[in-house]
């Protein structure tokens, strides 16, 4: 359970994505990604990773049923 959000965060940060197409159920993963990227930027005093934002083609994020 703990590995999927970390792998998702690594994938987002690796590509330095600023807009990420995620659903409502993965908002917390995106928040964790922001924390990882911001922490790296603060620790090394660089602006390397942009802060990713949730992107959806509609107006609101939706939860996709499994």
ZIWOCOR-V767339 format. One record per residue. N is the residue number from 1. RES is the residue in three letters. PHI is phi in degrees with one decimal (* if undefined). PSI is psi in whole degrees, -180 to 180 (999 if undefined). D_LAST is the distance of its C-alpha to the last C-alpha in Angstrom with 2 decimals. Layout:
n:res:phi:psi:d_last
N:RES:PHI:PSI:D_LAST
N:RES:PHI:PSI:D_LAST
//
This chain:
n:res:phi:psi:d_last
1:UNK:*:-38:16.67
2:UNK:-80.2:-16:19.45
3:UNK:-80.3:-35:19.64
4:UNK:-61.1:-49:16.43
5:UNK:-62.2:-35:17.41
6:UNK:-69.5:-41:20.94
7:UNK:-65.6:-38:20.17
8:UNK:-64.0:-44:18.20
9:UNK:-62.8:-42:21.26
10:UNK:-62.7:-41:23.64
11:UNK:-64.5:-43:22.13
12:UNK:-65.2:-45:22.36
13:UNK:-70.5:-35:25.85
14:UNK:-59.1:-40:27.03
15:UNK:-89.8:0:26.61
16:UNK:51.3:47:27.99
17:UNK:-74.6:140:25.38
18:UNK:-103.3:-27:26.22
19:UNK:-123.8:126:23.28
20:UNK:-122.6:124:19.76
21:UNK:-78.1:100:16.83
22:UNK:-128.4:161:14.19
23:UNK:-94.7:177:11.85
24:UNK:-60.1:-34:12.84
25:UNK:-74.2:-9:10.89
26:UNK:-115.3:16:13.01
27:UNK:-61.0:-39:16.27
28:UNK:-67.6:-30:17.70
29:UNK:-67.6:-39:17.39
30:UNK:-67.9:-36:19.32
31:UNK:-64.3:-40:21.83
32:UNK:-65.2:-38:22.46
33:UNK:-62.0:-43:23.05
34:UNK:-59.7:-43:25.55
35:UNK:-62.8:-44:27.31
36:UNK:-61.4:-48:27.70
37:UNK:-64.1:-44:29.05
38:UNK:-65.8:-37:31.33
39:UNK:-65.3:-43:32.64
40:UNK:-59.9:-47:33.55
41:UNK:-60.6:-40:35.27
42:UNK:-70.8:-43:37.22
43:UNK:-62.5:-41:38.23
44:UNK:-102.3:7:39.63
45:UNK:50.4:50:40.78
46:UNK:-130.3:170:39.14
47:UNK:-120.3:60:36.81
48:UNK:-83.9:-48:34.86
49:UNK:-96.9:123:31.18
50:UNK:-71.8:157:30.27
51:UNK:-81.9:113:28.10
52:UNK:-71.8:142:24.64
53:UNK:-119.1:149:23.26
54:UNK:-70.5:138:19.83
55:UNK:-125.9:135:19.92
56:UNK:-143.0:143:18.14
57:UNK:-69.6:-25:19.61
58:UNK:-91.2:-167:19.47
59:UNK:-80.3:-34:21.26
60:UNK:-127.0:157:18.65
61:UNK:-73.7:140:15.62
62:UNK:-120.7:153:12.47
63:UNK:-92.6:123:9.18
64:UNK:-87.2:123:6.43
65:UNK:-66.6:146:3.79
66:UNK:-73.2:999:0.00
//
